[in-house]
Amino acid sequence: MSDFRYRAFISYSHLDKSWAGWLHRALETYAIPKRLVGMQTPAGIVPRRWAPIFRDSDELASAGDLGRQVNEALAQSDCLIVVCSPEAARSRWVNEEVLAFKRLGRSDRIFCLIVAGEPNASLLPGREAEECFASALRHRLAADGALSSDTVEPMAADVRPGRDTRANAKYKLIAGMLDIGFDALKRRELQRRTRRAAMLAAVALCVMAVTTVLAIVAFIARHEAVVASHAAERRQKQAEDLVSFMLGDLNDKLAQASRLDIMESVDDQAMAYFQSQPISDVTDQALVQRAVALAKIGSVRLDQGRLALAMDAFQASLALTSRLAAEAPTDIARQLAHADTWSYIGMIGWRLGKLDDAERSFASGQMILQRAAARAPGDARVAFQRITFNNNIGHVMEARGHLEEAARQYQDMLALAQRMATAEPGNVDWPTAIGEASNNLGRLALLHGDLANAVAQYVAAETIQAGLAASHPKDASRRDDLLIVHGILGRTQALAGDVQAGMDRLQRAVDMAVQLKTLDPGNTDYQEHQALYAIQLGRLHRLTGDMVNAAKLARDALVIFESLARHDADNAVWQREYAEALMEQSAQSCASGDNDAARRQATSALHLLAPLFKQQPDDRATLLAIATARLSLAAVSADTNAAGTLRDDALASLQSAHSGQGDPRLLALQVMALLSLQRKDEAVPVIKRLWTSGYRDPALLQALRREQIDYPQNVTFQRELLAATGGHAELAGREIARSANDE
């Protein structure tokens, strides 16, 4: 084994890139049990580690052969590992790599990892497309170097559902390559894990201490003229590698052990180390590694809702990606990393309500992508980034009230995702993007007063997300995406009159968020989603007379929002949602006859919303929230003049909206303001518009009943809703039947 430069060569289809990446990391980072190291086997002496591994990170060029680099790597590799799937079986390059390796006389050193498909399905009539073994794997090599008709069954680990776990698959491959028994390797591994489990937390703390020492040593080495430059570079690389371990495998293990406290300490130590290092005297590879590590730190901070600390990490990463991208303008990977960092920085600006900063950041990233797309028009990585920027820029345009520009971004996002889904049907990124685009377009449809289209878009998004969650049951992010669309669709169903269906979906969203929060208590997204949909569900319980459940949901949500507000007082979205929770609590206090409490709660909500509205007057959620807060406070105010002023202010802000004037939520609040100001004649035409749109939120219905204003079912709208959703919206069918019975 020592005669080869590489322990193994990984051959794979680019559609199986994630599996190849996992396998590469799993093999290179695996430390062979000490009691096996040095043992003589038919394959040679057992080494300490099974590294390095060769994996071509880019797609092969469309040349007539494999290329010099790949052929050299194959010749210098002890083993060949093939990631097997239907895509790999159809890949010309995978087949060529296997054939080239066999021609080197090492057919017995080929190992397989089955990730999809069925072995030897090409022999089964009607199932040929499921074949996962390339032709060169299934046939022996003839004396002339061509494939013969004789078949052979390659040695394979199998990670398909119900087969090997990832860990067992890794052990099988390593045992095969070392030519030792699988049971012997597994037994040694279990013994080692048992010994190391109790030492994990102590090791983490020791690693932090060693990293600090190495950082100091590297710093001194660079500034001591008497120390050789090569020694300094070696020490620095050791420190970089150790930090990468801390942010990679160690973080993963600590997360599994729920040691978030040590994880935070590890990340803080790594961040301090990177900030202390210059960027002028290191290799490009080290800079790339550092930029990736800083971006990972930023992502962790973002998930924790620590926006300022996340921004620090992304700004540090940006300094590196900017330099790397400028030095290699044709390197697509570097350009994408640079654009991705701008995307994260823009996202933080958007969450802080700094729309100018967010728009500038997204524009910077989009310009980088446009140049990358011109150089690599068919690159799926570029397409995915373009979709991300369409989504983000659309959100900023929405918040500014530029709905036509937002619609253009979302439509471009949808069209590109649909094209990519056709080109790469097995890539789950594309249906995910289609679902997000449908969700965005549904929101715009609601702003334009097209309630039927809004529900149809949300139903389409839910269908996609439900499929993705079902096919990836262990992926928490898929369940989070699904619960969001459950909540949005449920809320919209209630606006269209099907309150029970809306409550059912909102309850589902709350339950899923609670489950996710239990798995990862430090994830602020899960906390926010539980509280947000609990408030919306509690509102419907209150409006349908269930004050007990309404009060419990409001209490639970307020505890979460108070914690989030303390966690980061600059997060504009959390501040607005906290105010919405206070308004719901105020409405419940009013319904219970406690006007003093209702006034305090509505006043607190208004204090939170006033600066947000000043900062983002065109953001629809903020506009609706502050108008609701003013009307709520007016309803319980003891001062008639003050109440009138609050109602006038609410009406003026609603009527001054320069976009989305057809939004039925906006119109409904205008009706409530006009009726409370005794201006019924002005409210009547607005009520007619709401009836035409199909809007039947229970709060509006209660207000109209108090004023004895007739507001019958709109059967025409319900039929339009049923047609728009293709028969998938249960509310449409129930409402049509209910209306027919009434008639």
ABEGO torsion letter per residue (X at the ends): XAABABABBBBBBAAAAAAAAAAAAAAAABBBBAAABGBBBAAEBBBABBOBBBBBABBBBBBABAEAAAAAAAAABABBBBBBBAAAAABAAAAAAAAAAAAAGAAAABBBBBABEBBGAAABBGAAAABABBAAAABBBBAAGBBBABBBBBBBBBABBGBBBAAAAAAAAAAAAAGBBAAAAAAAAAAAAAAAAAAAAAAAAAAAAAAAAAAAAAAAAAABAABBAAAAAAAAAAAAAAAAAAABAAAAAAAAAGBAAAAAAAAAAAAAAAAABBAAABBAAAAAAAAAAAAAAAAAAAAAGBAAAAAAAAAAAAAAAAAAAAABAABAAAAAAAAAAAAAAAAAAAAAGBAAAAAAAAAAAAAAAAAAAAABAABAAAAAAAAAAAAAAAAAAAAAGBAAAAAAAAAAAAAAAAAAAAABAABAAAAAAAAAAAAAAAAAAAAAGBAAAAAAAAAAAAAAAAAAAAABAABAAAAAAAAAAAAAAAAAAAAAGBAAAAAAAAAAAAAAAAAAAAABAABAAAAAAAAAAAAAAAAAAAAAGBAAAAAAAAAAAAAAAAAAAAABAABAAAAAAAAAAAAAAAAAAAAAGBAAAAAAAAAAAAAAAAAAAAABAABAAAAAAAAAAAAAAAAABABAAAAAAAAAAAAAAAAABABGAABAAAAAAAAAAAAAAGBAAAAAAAAAAAAAAGBABAAAAAAAAAAGBBBBBBAAAAAAAAAAAGGABAAAAAAAAAAAAAX
